[in-house]
């Protein structure tokens, strides 16, 4: 006999079926030392008018990535119901405890929300958040946009991305949406650790899913926030939720065809970058050196590219630990 799954402990103060603009919370009970009947209050906005597609827009899946929260808090403040045909659900900071702490994972349970799906209604705080998205929010959506950047430990070329999928019709819809987002770079992406990801949960439900990596370093810039804001409106126009054509510009298509794209540090040390983000690289070229920290006169370890392409991501900041992702090389695609 299949066990009956418990209902989510999270309750929404917004009505997902009501027309108009609503600002409220996803309230998750959280009993703790300083608040016996306390709650985690995750901000949410719903903008709806009539019938039409639903876009679920999320940021703060990791709490130290900021372009998404900036763009989505601003969109929640400015988007009017009369601009919408359909529904826009905005959660600027999914892992709200991590967002408030400025950390990748939750300070409550050390949970990485983007490795916690499908979640559990009776699990940790992070698993409960994942469960609510899995069983309540994702089923409402036709289009899902989840913002990411490198956080405090990676720096990326600014790109929008989708994944290669078994369902090629779904895959095409996802890449068409990436093209509409119109970031400076567009990526055909693989994941080195796809288990438990929000991406996988959305794709397995047949949704059009777009993600981003918009620079990093644990901050944002006017340029990267601008890419996020324009890309969000482009996607809403592409979906027919907001009127008008997307404001597209040139984008350079990249691909991550295999695990050879990823390079990992095999030693602790001080990173010496040998090429910069966006630079062309050939297989065998030295991308970075890792200098030992203990004494002078020691030979650095060289990290070399395994394939031809461009440097799409690098470790950030200057010190690296064994096992850290040191660099990502993406191949250049002329067409998709």
Secondary structure, DSSP 4 states (H G I P E B T S, - for coil): -PPPPPPPS-EESS-TTS-EEEEEEEEEE--BTTBTT-EEEEEEEEEEESS--EEEEE--SSTT--HHHHHHHHHHHH--GGGBSEEEEEES-SSHHHHHHT-SS-TTT---GGG-TT--TTS-HHHHHHHHIIIIIGGG-SEEEE----TTTEEE--EEEEE--SSHHHHHHHHHHHHHH--SEEEEE--S--TT-HHHHHHHTT-EEEEEE---SS---HHHHHHHHHHHHHHHHHTTSBSS-------EEEE--SGGGEEE-SS-EEEEESS-TT-EE-TT-EEEEEE-SS-TTPPPEEEE-SSSEEEEEEE-SSEE-TT-EEEEEEEEES--
